[in-house]
Amino acid sequence: MSATDVLLWLIAGLLVLVGLAGVVLPALPGIPLVFGGLLMVAWLDDFQRIGGVTLAVLGALAALAWLIDFAASVIGAQRVGASPLALVGAAIGTVVGLFGGLIGLLFAPLAGAAIGEFIARRDALQAARVGLATWLGMLLAAVAKVAIAFMMLGIALAAWLF
């Protein structure tokens, strides 16, 4: 195996590892990085062990994770009657939370949604409900994305071994 091959395998592994971190960190596109790393593994092996069908399944799982990520907090907020400003606040809170470490990542979206809802309706109790519903939606999406990421790894590993 040449030095270039070793480097490419290391990059593929790094993509998967960074992708796994990105599954819970909103700053990184976790599932796409996991998929990209697994696609690179398949390519490096000339698609001998991980072929087209397996890659299609992995791609479908990646698309499902994206859909869950997109919809979870919006659905959670809408179920409690969130205003559009609450959704904007949650998005702003997510971006601001990136600079606040783990605590910021966990609670800034909740605060952003609550602040947006309070500005829109001037109802503190409704703002708290919307903030909590948005946060729970994001938490459930993170759990689902972790499960999907490990499903992707399991499917790729099974294809590689069998």
C-alpha positions in Angstrom: 0.0 0.0 0.0 1.5 3.3 -1.0 1.7 6.4 1.1 -1.0 8.0 -0.9 -3.3 5.0 -0.2 -2.6 5.2 3.5 -3.3 9.0 3.5 -6.6 8.4 1.7 -7.7 5.7 4.1 -6.8 8.0 7.0 -8.9 10.8 5.5 -11.8 8.5 5.1 -11.6 7.4 8.7 -11.2 11.0 9.8 -14.3 12.0 7.9 -16.3 9.3 9.7 -14.9 10.3 13.1 -15.5 14.0 12.6 -19.0 13.2 11.2 -19.8 11.2 14.4 -18.8 14.3 16.4 -20.9 16.4 14.1 -24.0 14.3 14.7 -24.3 16.1 18.1 -22.5 19.3 17.3 -24.6 21.6 15.0 -21.5 23.3 13.7 -20.5 20.2 11.7 -22.6 18.4 9.1 -22.3 15.1 10.9 -24.3 12.6 8.8 -23.0 14.0 5.4 -19.5 13.6 6.7 -20.1 10.0 7.9 -21.7 9.2 4.5 -18.7 10.9 2.7 -16.2 8.9 4.7 -18.1 5.6 4.0 -18.4 6.5 0.3 -14.6 7.1 0.2 -14.0 3.8 1.9 -16.1 2.1 -0.8 -14.3 4.0 -3.5 -10.9 3.1 -2.1 -11.9 -0.6 -2.2 -13.2 -0.2 -5.8 -16.7 -0.8 -4.5 -15.9 -4.5 -4.0 -17.3 -4.8 -0.5 -19.5 -1.8 -0.2 -21.4 -1.6 -3.4 -24.1 0.4 -5.0 -27.0 -1.1 -3.1 -25.3 -0.6 0.2 -24.4 3.0 -0.7 -28.1 3.6 -1.8 -29.2 2.4 1.6 -26.6 4.6 3.3 -27.7 7.6 1.2 -31.4 7.0 2.1 -30.5 6.9 5.8 -28.5 10.1 5.4 -31.5 11.8 3.7 -33.8 10.5 6.5 -31.4 12.0 9.1 -31.5 15.4 7.3 -35.2 15.3 7.2 -35.5 14.5 10.9 -33.0 17.2 11.7 -34.9 19.8 9.7 -38.4 18.8 10.9 -38.0 17.9 14.5 -37.6 21.3 16.1 -40.1 22.9 13.8 -42.7 20.2 14.5 -42.1 20.4 18.2 -42.5 24.2 18.2 -45.5 24.1 15.9 -47.3 21.6 18.1 -47.4 24.2 20.9 -48.5 27.0 18.5 -45.1 28.7 18.0 -45.0 31.9 16.0 -42.7 32.2 13.0 -40.5 34.6 15.1 -40.0 31.7 17.6 -38.5 29.6 14.8 -36.3 32.4 13.7 -35.2 32.8 17.3 -34.4 29.1 17.6 -32.2 29.4 14.5 -30.4 32.4 15.8 -30.0 30.7 19.2 -28.4 27.8 17.5 -25.9 30.0 15.7 -25.1 31.9 18.9 -24.9 28.7 20.8 -22.0 27.6 18.7 -19.8 30.2 20.5 -21.0 29.1 23.9 -19.5 25.6 24.2 -21.7 22.7 25.1 -23.9 24.7 27.4 -24.5 27.2 24.6 -25.3 24.4 22.1 -27.8 22.9 24.5 -29.6 26.0 25.7 -29.2 28.8 23.3 -31.8 27.4 20.8 -34.3 27.1 23.7 -33.6 30.7 24.8 -33.8 31.9 21.2 -37.2 30.3 20.6 -38.5 31.6 23.9 -37.3 35.1 23.2 -38.7 35.1 19.7 -42.1 33.8 20.9 -42.1 36.4 23.7 -41.4 39.2 21.3 -44.2 38.0 19.0 -46.9 37.4 21.7 -45.8 38.9 25.0 -46.8 35.8 26.8 -44.1 34.4 29.1 -45.8 31.1 29.7 -46.3 30.5 26.0 -42.7 31.5 25.3 -41.5 29.0 27.9 -43.6 26.2 26.3 -42.3 27.0 22.8 -38.7 27.2 24.0 -39.1 23.8 25.8 -40.9 22.2 22.8 -38.2 23.4 20.4 -35.5 22.1 22.7 -37.1 18.7 23.1 -37.5 18.5 19.3 -33.8 19.2 18.8 -32.9 16.7 21.5 -35.0 14.0 19.9 -33.5 14.8 16.5 -30.0 14.4 18.0 -30.9 11.0 19.4 -32.3 9.9 16.1 -29.2 11.2 14.2 -26.9 9.3 16.6 -29.0 6.1 16.0 -28.9 6.6 12.2 -25.2 7.3 12.2 -24.5 4.1 14.0 -26.9 2.2 11.7 -24.9 3.5 8.8 -21.7 2.3 10.3 -23.2 -1.1 11.1 -24.5 -1.5 7.6 -21.2 -0.5 6.1 -19.3 -2.8 8.5 -21.6 -5.7 7.7 -21.2 -5.1 3.9 -17.4 -5.0 4.4 -17.3 -8.2 6.4 -19.9 -10.3 4.6 
